[in-house]
Amino acid sequence: QSLAEREGRREDQARELSRRQEQLAEDQAALAAEREAVSRERTERGQRETEMSQLCASLERKQGELDRREKEVSAMRKEWDQKMQGLESAQASLAELQRQLKQELNKTVDTKNELLPVFGLNGESDQDGKPNNGEIPKPLQKQARESVKRFQKLCRDARRRAIGN
């Protein structure tokens, strides 16, 4: 083989080697660009993970705050319901007291109206023709006193309930 052939092969090999080196340089540049893109993507993914962790922690804090507020509202609602029941009970009790007071007042007025014509203060005669000196018979006095005492007691009870004692 001649020197020219060898030289031709060597030049062909040198060209092939040069072409391969260029191809390798291009591949290395592409690989470096891919590495850089992967590195950027990792960095972005890490930042996103950090942001997501922070958002999760924030949401957990907010959920805890909402749970606490919900418990407070529930407790306030329960307290309000209890107060409303107490108020309704007091209203019913006062209405019953008013009814009783009216009954006692009506009884007292009726007793007074019944006693005045029969036992007048002017010394008039009663139905049997006996002179009346203005005194009320003992059983009627006792009944009237009891009625007045019940009326006073109801007034006292109404005042206590109205004041809240």
FITORLO-890191 format. One record per residue: y, z, x of N, C-alpha, C in turn; residue in one letter. Coordinates in steps of 0.05 Angstrom, whole numbers, padded with zeros to 5 digits, always signed. Last residue first. Layout:
YZXYZXYZXa
...
This chain:
+00759+01838-01690+00746+01862-01680+00719+01866-01692n
+00790+01796-01708+00768+01789-01690+00755+01815-01678g
+00826+01791-01748+00836+01798-01721+00815+01792-01700i
+00793+01781-01790+00815+01762-01785+00825+01766-01756a
+00760+01825-01790+00749+01799-01784+00770+01778-01778r
+00798+01865-01801+00783+01866-01776+00771+01838-01769r
+00815+01849-01853+00834+01850-01831+00819+01850-01804r
+00767+01854-01881+00780+01827-01879+00799+01827-01856a
+00759+01909-01877+00739+01890-01865+00752+01863-01861d
+00803+01927-01905+00800+01935-01877+00781+01915-01863r
+00792+01906-01956+00817+01898-01942+00814+01904-01912c
+00744+01933-01967+00744+01904-01964+00769+01894-01950l
+00765+01985-01969+00745+01978-01949+00744+01948-01945k
+00799+01981-02014+00810+01987-01988+00791+01980-01965q
+00759+01970-02053+00780+01951-02048+00793+01956-02021f
+00730+02017-02050+00717+01992-02044+00738+01971-02037r
+00771+02053-02068+00759+02056-02041+00745+02030-02032k
+00779+02035-02119+00801+02033-02100+00790+02035-02072v
+00728+02046-02140+00738+02019-02141+00760+02015-02120s
+00728+02102-02135+00708+02086-02121+00717+02057-02119e
+00771+02114-02170+00773+02121-02142+00753+02104-02125r
+00748+02097-02219+00773+02084-02209+00776+02089-02179a
+00705+02131-02223+00700+02103-02222+00725+02088-02211q
+00732+02180-02226+00713+02176-02205+00709+02146-02201k
+00761+02172-02274+00775+02177-02248+00757+02171-02225q
+00719+02168-02310+00736+02144-02305+00752+02148-02280l
+00698+02220-02308+00682+02197-02300+00698+02172-02294p
+00747+02251-02325+00735+02253-02299+00717+02229-02291k
+00801+02218-02361+00776+02233-02360+00762+02231-02333p
+00868+02226-02342+00846+02208-02345+00820+02224-02343i
+00923+02253-02378+00902+02256-02359+00879+02236-02364e
+00960+02251-02418+00964+02232-02395+00942+02235-02374g
+00947+02281-02461+00968+02292-02444+00971+02275-02419n
+00937+02264-02526+00932+02257-02499+00954+02267-02482n
+00905+02294-02582+00930+02288-02567+00922+02283-02537p
+00856+02258-02617+00863+02281-02601+00888+02275-02585k
+00840+02215-02645+00861+02230-02657+00869+02254-02641g
+00805+02183-02620+00793+02203-02637+00815+02220-02651d
+00837+02150-02588+00824+02138-02611+00813+02159-02630q
+00893+02194-02572+00872+02175-02565+00859+02165-02590d
+00963+02198-02579+00937+02207-02587+00917+02185-02578s
+01012+02205-02526+01002+02193-02551+00974+02203-02556e
+01042+02222-02483+01030+02242-02500+01019+02231-02526g
+01056+02180-02451+01076+02190-02470+01065+02212-02488n
+01020+02155-02419+01034+02177-02407+01054+02190-02427l
+00956+02137-02446+00985+02132-02441+00998+02158-02430g
+00900+02120-02448+00911+02144-02436+00939+02140-02427f
+00896+02069-02472+00881+02092-02482+00893+02118-02473v
+00929+02034-02443+00933+02037-02471+00919+02062-02482p
+00908+02045-02389+00936+02049-02396+00940+02052-02426l
+00854+02030-02384+00862+02058-02384+00890+02063-02394l
+00852+01974-02383+00837+01989-02403+00847+02018-02406e
+00884+01962-02340+00892+01952-02366+00877+01967-02388n
+00854+01987-02300+00882+01996-02305+00890+01987-02333k
+00808+01956-02303+00807+01985-02307+00834+01996-02314t
+00830+01906-02290+00817+01910-02316+00816+01940-02323d
+00847+01917-02238+00866+01909-02258+00855+01913-02286v
+00797+01928-02214+00818+01948-02214+00839+01942-02236t
+00771+01879-02222+00760+01903-02234+00781+01925-02236k
+00805+01845-02193+00802+01841-02222+00790+01866-02235n
+00795+01867-02143+00822+01868-02154+00821+01864-02184l
+00741+01856-02137+00750+01884-02138+00778+01886-02150e
+00744+01800-02138+00728+01814-02157+00738+01843-02160q
+00776+01790-02093+00786+01782-02120+00770+01796-02142k
+00743+01811-02054+00769+01823-02058+00780+01816-02086l
+00701+01775-02057+00696+01803-02064+00723+01817-02070q
+00728+01728-02041+00715+01729-02067+00711+01758-02076r
+00742+01744-01990+00763+01737-02010+00751+01738-02038q
+00691+01749-01967+00709+01773-01970+00731+01767-01990l
+00675+01695-01968+00660+01715-01984+00677+01741-01988e
+00713+01675-01933+00712+01665-01961+00698+01685-01979a
+00699+01702-01887+00725+01707-01899+00726+01697-01928l
+00649+01679-01879+00651+01708-01883+00678+01715-01896s
+00663+01626-01870+00645+01633-01893+00648+01663-01900a
+00693+01633-01824+00706+01622-01848+00689+01629-01873q
+00654+01653-01789+00677+01670-01796+00691+01660-01821a
+00621+01608-01787+00611+01633-01797+00633+01652-01806s
+00656+01572-01763+00646+01567-01790+00635+01592-01803e
+00662+01599-01714+00686+01595-01731+00677+01589-01760l
+00610+01597-01695+00623+01622-01699+00646+01620-01718g
+00605+01541-01691+00587+01556-01709+00599+01583-01715q
+00644+01531-01653+00648+01520-01679+00630+01534-01699m
+00621+01558-01609+00647+01567-01620+00652+01557-01648k
+00576+01526-01603+00573+01555-01609+00599+01566-01621q
+00600+01477-01590+00583+01480-01614+00580+01509-01622d
+00624+01492-01542+00641+01483-01564+00625+01486-01590w
+00579+01502-01511+00598+01523-01516+00615+01517-01540e
+00558+01450-01511+00542+01472-01522+00560+01495-01529k
+00599+01423-01485+00592+01415-01512+00576+01437-01526r
+00597+01448-01435+00622+01450-01451+00615+01443-01480m
+00546+01431-01418+00552+01460-01422+00577+01464-01439a
+00556+01376-01417+00535+01386-01434+00540+01416-01440s
+00595+01374-01377+00601+01364-01405+00581+01375-01424v
+00564+01393-01334+00588+01407-01343+00596+01399-01372e
+00525+01353-01331+00517+01380-01337+00541+01397-01347k
+00559+01310-01318+00543+01309-01342+00534+01337-01350e
+00577+01326-01268+00596+01324-01290+00581+01323-01317r
+00528+01323-01239+00543+01349-01241+00562+01348-01265r
+00518+01269-01244+00499+01288-01255+00512+01315-01259d
+00562+01248-01216+00559+01242-01245+00539+01262-01258l
+00551+01268-01165+00576+01276-01179+00573+01271-01209e
+00504+01240-01155+00504+01270-01155+00528+01280-01170g
+00524+01189-01155+00504+01196-01175+00502+01227-01177q
+00558+01191-01111+00570+01187-01137+00550+01194-01159k
+00519+01198-01071+00540+01219-01075+00552+01216-01103r
+00492+01150-01077+00478+01175-01081+00497+01198-01086e
+00533+01114-01064+00521+01113-01091+00506+01139-01096l
+00539+01127-01009+00561+01130-01028+00551+01131-01057s
+00489+01113-00989+00497+01141-00988+00520+01146-01007a
+00491+01058-01001+00470+01074-01013+00478+01104-01012c
+00534+01043-00968+00536+01039-00997+00515+01057-01011l
+00512+01054-00917+00536+01069-00926+00539+01067-00957q
+00470+01018-00918+00464+01046-00916+00488+01063-00925s
+00500+00970-00920+00482+00977-00943+00475+01007-00942m
+00526+00972-00871+00541+00972-00895+00524+00981-00919e
+00480+00969-00838+00498+00993-00836+00515+00995-00862t
+00462+00919-00853+00445+00942-00857+00461+00968-00856e
+00505+00888-00835+00498+00889-00864+00481+00913-00870r
+00500+00896-00780+00525+00905-00794+00519+00907-00824q
+00450+00872-00772+00454+00901-00766+00479+00912-00780g
+00463+00820-00786+00443+00834-00802+00445+00864-00797r
+00499+00808-00745+00508+00808-00773+00489+00823-00791e
+00464+00812-00701+00487+00829-00703+00497+00831-00732t
+00427+00772-00715+00418+00800-00712+00441+00819-00715r
+00461+00728-00713+00448+00734-00738+00438+00763-00737e
+00474+00728-00658+00495+00732-00678+00483+00741-00705r
+00422+00717-00639+00436+00742-00631+00459+00749-00651s
+00414+00667-00660+00396+00689-00667+00409+00716-00661v
+00454+00639-00633+00455+00640-00662+00437+00663-00672a
+00436+00646-00580+00463+00657-00588+00464+00659-00618e
+00388+00619-00583+00389+00647-00576+00415+00660-00585r
+00408+00568-00594+00391+00581-00614+00391+00611-00608e
+00434+00558-00545+00450+00558-00570+00434+00572-00593a
+00391+00561-00511+00412+00580-00508+00429+00582-00533a
+00363+00516-00530+00351+00542-00532+00372+00564-00529l
+00399+00476-00515+00393+00480-00544+00381+00507-00548a
+00398+00483-00460+00423+00487-00474+00418+00491-00504a
+00344+00472-00451+00354+00498-00444+00380+00504-00458q
+00343+00418-00467+00327+00438-00481+00337+00466-00476d
+00377+00397-00427+00385+00395-00456+00369+00416-00472e
+00347+00409-00383+00374+00421-00385+00383+00420-00414a
+00302+00378-00394+00299+00407-00392+00326+00420-00395l
+00326+00327-00391+00314+00336-00417+00311+00366-00417q
+00341+00328-00338+00361+00326-00358+00351+00335-00385e
+00290+00332-00316+00309+00353-00311+00332+00353-00331q
+00269+00283-00334+00257+00308-00343+00276+00332-00338r
+00302+00249-00305+00302+00248-00334+00290+00273-00345r
+00286+00264-00254+00314+00267-00262+00316+00267-00292s
+00233+00248-00255+00239+00276-00250+00268+00282-00259l
+00240+00194-00262+00225+00209-00282+00232+00239-00279e
+00266+00183-00215+00280+00178-00241+00267+00194-00263r
+00226+00198-00180+00252+00211-00178+00267+00207-00204a
+00187+00161-00194+00182+00190-00198+00208+00206-00197q
+00213+00115-00179+00205+00119-00207+00200+00148-00213d
+00218+00126-00125+00242+00123-00141+00236+00127-00171e
+00164+00126-00113+00179+00150-00108+00205+00149-00124r
+00151+00075-00124+00139+00096-00140+00155+00122-00137r
+00182+00050-00086+00186+00043-00115+00175+00065-00132g
+00158+00069-00040+00187+00075-00045+00193+00070-00074e
+00109+00046-00046+00112+00075-00045+00141+00083-00051r
+00124-00007-00042+00111+00003-00066+00114+00034-00068e
+00145-00008+00008+00162-00015-00014+00150-00005-00040a
+00101+00002+00039+00123+00022+00039+00141+00016+00015l
+00041-00013+00009+00063-00018+00025+00084+00003+00021s
-00023+00000+00017+00000+00000+00000+00024+00000+00018q
